[in-house]
Amino acid sequence: MKRNSLTSLPDNLAQKLPNLIELYLHSNNIVIIPEAIGNLARLQSLDLSDNALQLLCPDIGRLRSLRHLRLSNNRLKYLPPEIGDLQELETLDVAMNQLVSLPDRLHRCISLQNLTVDHNLLSHVPRQLCWLHRLNQLSMAANRLSFLPLDLGRSRELQFVFVDNNAELKGLPSYLYNKVIGCSGCGLEGVAGEASGEVLSAALVGLPAEVKVIGSKADGVVPLEELAMRTLHQIYHHLPADLSLVPPITLPKSLLDLLQFPLGHCHRCSQAMFTIIYPKLFPLRDTALAGVHRRTTVSFVAYCCSSRCLQTFDLQG
């Protein structure tokens, strides 16, 4: 049913084709998908690219057998949280839309291997994305990103990360140093000639609000609140992800959520971090990758948990 100038789908599609496995509807004029789409229980591949979709119904989350979902070149401004219910999903392509964010629940797509979000309006990436342990390729080129999650690239499975043409992005997590990356056109506003402290500040623009302290080599004592969070995390991180199942903790929900999804892990020793980071800057132009990536002024940033790890971290170690 591709290239047929379709504007809608019949509500009884699942009744007529209950065993449908693949559905290709790209290059039509479809504006909305009926809720009945969720009744296609055996559907494994759905291609709705090159349409006029403005809304994706929550019932998309009922396609529990879905492995490939292609929604590129539409008019989507957001994805429903229910997309996180697609635990068999391996490929998600939402390039060339108008997305301003990704749903936090996307990390529940535990089979996701390839995520493409090029040419959207993303200003940030949820750190929960780093919990997609099967993700192999992530492409977020041509967005409005100014900061990437601290743990991006920590997973060994993630080997390809493309963030080209995010002009305000000046810092890449050091985990990405040994990955295949695309960062052409990043940091083009430039910080050449500025003092190292100003370069570091520019690389940290967009830090999560939970970061209360930016530590340095001179800060030998970790704040008490941070130590308390690290201790609680050590106690509970082996328990179920739903922290409501553990004995009550007199902490705000925001901190309970932070226990479940820390800001990141120390790039030197893997200690979980919650309210403080110790960043160390490595301008890409000063690394062995300088000859590969020319049209960029980004730096690799190592996020450490203490002044000791900060001083001993080696990008190539």
VEXDREN-2710 file (C-alpha; in Angstrom, 1 decimal):
% VEXDREN-2710
k/r/px/py/pz
1/MET/0.0/0.0/0.0
2/LYS/2.9/2.3/-0.6
3/ARG/2.7/5.3/-2.9
4/ASN/-1.1/5.2/-3.2
5/SER/-2.0/8.6/-1.9
6/LEU/-3.7/7.1/1.2
7/THR/-4.9/9.5/3.8
8/SER/-6.2/7.0/6.4
9/LEU/-6.4/3.4/7.3
10/PRO/-9.6/1.4/7.8
11/ASP/-10.5/0.7/11.5
12/ASN/-11.2/-2.9/10.7
13/LEU/-7.7/-3.6/9.3
14/ALA/-6.9/-6.1/12.0
15/GLN/-10.1/-7.9/11.4
16/LYS/-9.4/-8.3/7.8
17/LEU/-5.7/-9.2/8.2
18/PRO/-5.3/-10.6/11.7
19/ASN/-2.1/-12.5/10.8
20/LEU/-0.3/-9.5/9.2
21/ILE/3.4/-9.5/9.8
22/GLU/4.7/-6.6/7.6
23/LEU/2.9/-3.4/6.7
24/TYR/4.5/-0.9/4.3
25/LEU/2.7/2.4/4.1
26/HIS/5.5/4.8/3.2
27/SER/5.1/7.6/0.7
28/ASN/1.4/8.3/1.2
29/ASN/-0.6/11.2/2.8
30/ILE/-1.6/9.5/6.1
31/VAL/-2.2/12.0/8.9
32/ILE/-3.3/9.8/11.7
33/ILE/-3.2/6.1/12.5
34/PRO/-6.4/4.6/14.0
35/GLU/-6.3/3.1/17.5
36/ALA/-7.2/-0.3/16.0
37/ILE/-3.6/-0.5/14.8
38/GLY/-2.8/-2.0/18.2
39/ASN/-4.9/-5.0/17.4
40/LEU/-2.3/-6.3/14.8
41/ALA/-0.8/-8.6/17.4
42/ARG/1.6/-10.4/15.0
43/LEU/2.9/-7.3/13.2
44/GLN/6.7/-7.2/13.1
45/SER/7.5/-4.4/10.7
46/LEU/5.7/-1.1/10.2
47/ASP/6.8/1.5/7.7
48/LEU/5.0/4.8/7.9
49/SER/7.8/7.0/6.6
50/ASP/7.2/9.8/4.2
51/ASN/3.6/10.6/5.2
52/ALA/2.0/13.5/7.0
53/LEU/1.6/12.0/10.5
54/GLN/1.2/14.6/13.2
55/LEU/0.3/12.3/16.0
56/LEU/1.2/8.7/16.9
57/CYS/-1.6/7.0/19.0
58/PRO/-0.7/5.4/22.3
59/ASP/-2.1/2.1/21.0
60/ILE/1.2/1.7/19.1
61/GLY/2.5/0.3/22.4
62/ARG/0.2/-2.7/22.0
63/LEU/2.2/-4.0/19.0
64/ARG/4.2/-6.3/21.3
65/SER/5.7/-8.3/18.4
66/LEU/6.9/-5.2/16.5
67/ARG/10.6/-5.3/15.6
68/HIS/11.0/-2.5/13.1
69/LEU/9.2/0.9/13.2
70/ARG/10.0/3.5/10.6
71/LEU/8.4/7.0/11.0
72/SER/10.9/9.2/9.2
73/ASN/9.9/12.3/7.3
74/ASN/6.6/13.1/9.0
75/ARG/5.4/15.9/11.2
76/LEU/5.6/14.3/14.6
77/LYS/6.3/16.6/17.6
78/TYR/6.5/13.9/20.2
79/LEU/6.3/10.2/20.7
80/PRO/3.9/8.6/23.1
81/PRO/5.4/7.1/26.3
82/GLU/3.7/3.8/25.4
83/ILE/6.4/3.3/22.8
84/GLY/8.4/2.1/25.7
85/ASP/6.2/-1.0/25.8
86/LEU/7.7/-2.3/22.6
87/GLN/10.2/-4.7/24.2
88/GLU/10.9/-6.6/20.9
89/LEU/11.6/-3.4/18.9
90/GLU/15.1/-3.5/17.3
91/THR/14.9/-0.6/14.9
92/LEU/13.3/2.9/15.4
93/ASP/13.7/5.5/12.7
94/VAL/12.1/8.9/13.5
95/ALA/14.4/11.1/11.4
96/MET/13.1/14.3/9.8
97/ASN/10.3/15.1/12.1
98/GLN/9.7/17.9/14.6
99/LEU/10.5/16.1/17.8
100/VAL/11.7/18.3/20.7
101/SER/12.3/15.4/23.1
102/LEU/12.4/11.6/23.4
103/PRO/10.2/9.8/26.0
104/ASP/12.0/8.7/29.1
105/ARG/10.4/5.3/28.9
106/LEU/12.2/4.6/25.7
107/HIS/14.8/2.8/27.8
108/ARG/12.2/0.0/28.2
109/CYS/12.7/-1.0/24.6
110/ILE/15.3/-3.5/25.8
111/SER/15.9/-5.0/22.3
112/LEU/16.5/-1.7/20.5
113/GLN/19.7/-1.9/18.4
114/ASN/19.4/1.0/16.0
115/LEU/17.9/4.4/16.8
116/THR/17.9/7.2/14.3
117/VAL/16.6/10.7/15.3
118/ASP/18.4/12.9/12.7
119/HIS/17.0/16.2/11.6
120/ASN/14.7/17.0/14.5
121/LEU/14.6/19.7/17.2
122/LEU/16.1/17.8/20.2
123/SER/17.8/20.0/22.7
124/HIS/18.7/17.2/25.1
125/VAL/18.8/13.4/25.4
126/PRO/17.3/11.5/28.4
127/ARG/20.1/9.8/30.3
128/GLN/17.8/6.7/30.5
129/LEU/18.9/6.1/26.9
130/CYS/22.2/4.8/28.3
131/TRP/20.3/1.9/29.8
132/LEU/19.6/0.5/26.3
133/HIS/22.3/-2.2/26.6
134/ARG/21.7/-3.7/23.1
135/LEU/21.8/-0.4/21.3
136/ASN/24.5/-0.6/18.6
137/GLN/24.0/2.5/16.5
138/LEU/22.7/5.9/17.6
139/SER/22.3/8.8/15.2
140/MET/21.2/12.3/16.3
141/ALA/22.7/14.5/13.6
142/ALA/21.3/17.9/12.8
143/ASN/19.4/18.6/16.0
144/ARG/19.9/21.4/18.7
145/LEU/21.9/19.3/21.2
146/SER/24.2/21.2/23.6
147/PHE/25.0/18.3/25.9
148/LEU/25.1/14.5/25.9
149/PRO/24.4/12.1/28.8
150/LEU/27.5/11.4/30.9
151/ASP/27.2/7.6/30.4
152/LEU/26.7/7.7/26.6
153/GLY/29.1/5.2/25.1
154/ARG/29.6/3.3/28.4
155/SER/27.8/0.3/27.0
156/ARG/30.2/-2.0/25.0
157/GLU/27.4/-2.7/22.5
158/LEU/27.1/0.9/21.4
159/GLN/29.7/1.3/18.7
160/PHE/28.4/4.0/16.3
161/VAL/27.3/7.4/17.5
162/PHE/26.6/10.2/15.0
163/VAL/25.9/13.8/16.3
164/ASP/27.1/15.8/13.3
165/ASN/25.8/19.3/12.8
166/ASN/24.8/20.1/16.4
167/ALA/26.5/23.5/16.4
168/GLU/26.1/24.1/20.1
169/LEU/27.5/20.7/21.1
170/LYS/31.0/21.2/22.4
171/GLY/31.6/18.3/24.7
172/LEU/31.5/14.5/24.1
173/PRO/31.6/12.0/26.9
174/SER/35.1/10.4/27.0
175/TYR/33.4/6.9/26.6
176/LEU/33.0/7.9/22.9
177/TYR/36.8/8.2/22.3
178/ASN/37.1/4.5/21.2
179/LYS/33.8/4.4/19.2
180/VAL/33.0/5.3/15.6
181/ILE/31.7/8.8/15.9
182/GLY/30.5/11.5/13.6
183/CYS/30.9/15.1/15.0
184/SER/31.4/17.2/11.9
185/GLY/29.8/20.6/12.3
186/CYS/29.7/20.4/16.1
187/GLY/30.9/23.4/18.3
188/LEU/31.1/25.6/15.2
189/GLU/30.4/28.7/17.2
190/GLY/34.0/28.0/18.4
191/VAL/36.0/28.6/21.5
192/ALA/39.4/28.8/19.8
193/GLY/41.8/31.1/21.7
194/GLU/39.8/31.1/24.9
195/ALA/41.3/30.1/28.2
196/SER/41.0/26.5/29.2
197/GLY/38.5/27.3/31.9
198/GLU/36.2/29.0/29.4
199/VAL/36.5/26.0/27.1
200/LEU/35.5/23.7/29.9
201/SER/32.5/25.9/30.8
202/ALA/31.4/25.8/27.2
203/ALA/31.6/22.0/27.0
204/LEU/29.5/21.8/30.2
205/VAL/26.6/23.9/28.9
206/GLY/23.4/22.0/29.4
207/LEU/24.5/20.0/32.4
208/PRO/21.5/18.3/34.1
209/ALA/19.9/20.3/36.8
210/GLU/20.7/17.6/39.4
211/VAL/24.4/18.6/39.2
212/LYS/24.9/20.9/42.3
213/VAL/28.7/21.0/42.3
214/ILE/31.4/20.9/39.7
215/GLY/34.5/19.7/41.4
216/SER/38.1/20.3/40.7
217/LYS/41.5/18.9/41.6
218/ALA/41.5/21.1/44.7
219/ASP/38.3/19.7/46.0
220/GLY/39.5/16.7/48.0
221/VAL/36.3/16.2/50.0
222/VAL/33.1/14.8/48.4
223/PRO/29.9/16.6/49.8
224/LEU/27.9/14.7/52.4
225/GLU/24.8/14.6/50.2
226/GLU/26.7/12.9/47.4
227/LEU/28.2/10.3/49.8
228/ALA/24.8/9.5/51.2
229/MET/23.3/9.0/47.7
230/ARG/26.2/6.7/46.8
231/THR/25.7/4.7/50.0
232/LEU/21.9/4.3/49.3
233/HIS/22.6/3.3/45.7
234/GLN/25.0/0.6/46.9
235/ILE/22.3/-0.8/49.2
236/TYR/19.5/-0.8/46.7
237/HIS/21.0/-1.3/43.2
238/HIS/20.6/-5.0/43.4
239/LEU/16.8/-4.7/44.2
240/PRO/14.0/-4.5/41.5
241/ALA/14.1/-1.3/39.4
242/ASP/10.7/-0.2/40.9
243/LEU/12.0/1.5/44.1
244/SER/8.4/1.5/45.4
245/LEU/8.9/-2.1/46.3
246/VAL/11.7/-1.4/48.8
247/PRO/11.2/-0.2/52.3
248/PRO/10.1/3.5/52.4
249/ILE/12.9/6.1/52.2
250/THR/12.3/9.6/53.3
251/LEU/13.6/11.2/50.2
252/PRO/11.8/13.3/47.5
253/LYS/10.7/11.4/44.5
254/SER/13.2/13.3/42.4
255/LEU/16.0/11.8/44.5
256/LEU/14.4/8.4/44.4
257/ASP/14.4/8.6/40.6
258/LEU/18.0/9.7/40.7
259/LEU/18.9/6.5/42.7
260/GLN/17.4/4.5/39.9
261/PHE/19.0/6.4/37.1
262/PRO/22.2/8.1/38.4
263/LEU/23.7/11.1/36.5
264/GLY/26.4/8.8/35.3
265/HIS/29.3/6.6/36.3
266/CYS/32.8/7.7/36.9
267/HIS/34.8/7.4/33.7
268/ARG/37.8/6.3/35.8
269/CYS/36.4/3.8/38.4
270/SER/32.7/3.4/37.5
271/GLN/31.4/4.8/40.8
272/ALA/27.8/6.1/40.4
273/MET/27.4/9.9/40.6
274/PHE/24.4/11.9/41.6
275/THR/25.0/15.6/42.5
276/ILE/28.6/16.3/41.8
277/ILE/31.0/15.7/38.9
278/TYR/34.7/16.3/38.4
279/PRO/35.2/17.0/34.7
280/LYS/38.5/16.7/32.7
281/LEU/38.8/18.2/29.2
282/PHE/40.6/16.7/26.2
283/PRO/40.2/18.9/23.1
284/LEU/39.8/16.6/20.1
285/ARG/42.3/18.6/18.2
286/ASP/45.0/17.4/20.7
287/THR/44.1/13.7/20.4
288/ALA/45.0/11.0/17.8
289/LEU/41.6/11.6/16.2
290/ALA/42.5/15.2/15.1
291/GLY/43.3/14.1/11.6
292/VAL/40.0/12.3/11.2
293/HIS/37.7/15.0/12.5
294/ARG/38.6/18.3/11.1
295/ARG/35.4/20.4/10.8
296/THR/34.7/20.5/14.6
297/THR/35.9/22.1/17.8
298/VAL/34.5/19.6/20.3
299/SER/36.4/18.2/23.3
300/PHE/36.1/14.8/25.0
301/VAL/35.0/15.2/28.6
302/ALA/35.9/12.7/31.3
303/TYR/33.4/12.9/34.2
304/CYS/35.0/11.6/37.4
305/CYS/33.7/11.0/40.9
306/SER/36.6/12.5/42.9
307/SER/39.6/14.6/42.6
308/ARG/41.7/11.5/42.8
309/CYS/40.0/9.9/39.7
310/LEU/40.2/13.3/38.0
311/GLN/44.0/13.4/38.4
312/THR/44.6/9.8/37.4
313/PHE/42.3/9.6/34.4
314/ASP/44.0/8.9/31.1
315/LEU/42.0/9.2/27.9
316/GLN/44.1/6.6/26.1
317/GLY/44.7/4.4/29.1
END
